Amino acid sequence: MKIKGIMSEPVIPVFARISLKEAYLRLKDGGAVEMLVKIGEGNITYSEKKNREYMLDRGSLDAVRDGDDVPVEVAFDFTWEYIIGQGTSG
């Protein structure tokens, strides 16, 4: 039996922070455009969420299983030292 309402699929967030000091970030599009960014200081933050489904048996918790996947949210926050870009002209 699947319960309805707020407890049917709660979202449990997971947060992580990664230091980007002295890292390089390479950005490419589907064509010939490419950029290389040297990062001075900064962070990457991502948030991962997991849906849970709770199954009841006569009003008592019987089982818990993972629900549908949810996309991961990623955020960059940094200062750059230099950018090298390459692209097509014309």
C-alpha positions as CSV (number, residue, x, y, z in Angstrom):
1,M,0.0,0.0,0.0
2,K,1.4,3.4,-1.0
3,I,0.6,6.3,1.4
4,K,-0.6,9.6,0.1
5,G,0.4,13.1,1.1
6,I,3.5,14.7,2.4
7,M,5.2,11.5,3.6
8,S,4.7,9.6,0.3
9,E,7.9,11.0,-1.4
10,P,10.0,13.2,0.9
11,V,13.2,14.6,-0.6
12,I,16.4,14.1,1.4
13,P,19.1,16.7,0.3
14,V,22.8,15.9,0.3
15,F,25.2,18.9,0.0
16,A,28.9,18.8,-0.7
17,R,31.6,21.5,-1.3
18,I,34.8,21.0,-3.3
19,S,37.7,23.5,-3.3
20,L,38.8,24.7,-6.7
21,K,42.0,26.6,-5.7
22,E,44.6,26.4,-8.5
23,A,42.3,24.3,-10.7
24,Y,41.7,24.5,-14.5
25,L,38.2,24.4,-16.0
26,R,37.9,23.5,-19.7
27,L,34.7,24.5,-21.5
28,K,33.8,23.1,-24.9
29,D,30.7,23.5,-27.0
30,G,29.6,21.0,-29.6
31,G,31.7,22.7,-32.3
32,A,35.2,24.2,-32.4
33,V,34.8,26.7,-29.5
34,E,36.9,25.9,-26.5
35,M,37.9,27.9,-23.4
36,L,40.4,27.2,-20.6
37,V,39.9,29.0,-17.3
38,K,42.6,29.0,-14.6
39,I,40.8,29.4,-11.3
40,G,42.4,31.4,-8.5
41,E,40.1,30.5,-5.6
42,G,36.6,29.1,-5.6
43,N,34.2,26.4,-4.8
44,I,31.9,23.9,-6.6
45,T,28.8,23.1,-4.6
46,Y,26.4,20.4,-5.6
47,S,23.1,19.3,-4.1
48,E,22.0,15.7,-4.6
49,K,18.4,14.7,-3.7
50,K,16.9,11.3,-3.1
51,N,13.2,10.5,-3.1
52,R,12.0,7.9,-0.6
53,E,8.8,5.9,-0.7
54,Y,7.5,4.6,2.6
55,M,5.3,1.5,2.5
56,L,2.9,0.8,5.4
57,D,1.4,-2.4,6.6
58,R,-1.7,-1.9,8.7
59,G,-0.5,1.5,9.8
60,S,3.1,0.5,10.7
61,L,6.2,1.2,8.6
62,D,6.9,-1.9,6.6
63,A,9.5,-1.0,3.9
64,V,11.4,2.0,2.5
65,R,12.6,2.1,-1.1
66,D,14.2,4.7,-3.4
67,G,11.8,6.7,-5.5
68,D,12.5,8.4,-8.9
69,D,15.8,10.0,-9.6
70,V,16.1,13.8,-9.3
71,P,18.7,15.9,-11.2
72,V,21.8,17.1,-9.4
73,E,22.2,20.9,-9.0
74,V,25.7,22.2,-9.5
75,A,26.9,25.8,-8.7
76,F,30.4,27.3,-9.5
77,D,31.6,30.3,-7.4
78,F,35.2,31.3,-8.3
79,T,37.6,34.1,-9.3
80,W,39.6,33.4,-12.4
81,E,43.3,34.3,-13.0
82,Y,43.2,34.1,-16.8
83,I,41.1,32.8,-19.7
84,I,42.4,31.3,-22.9
85,G,39.8,31.1,-25.7
86,Q,39.8,29.6,-29.1
87,G,37.0,29.7,-31.7
88,T,36.1,30.1,-35.3
89,S,36.1,33.5,-37.0
90,G,33.7,34.7,-39.7
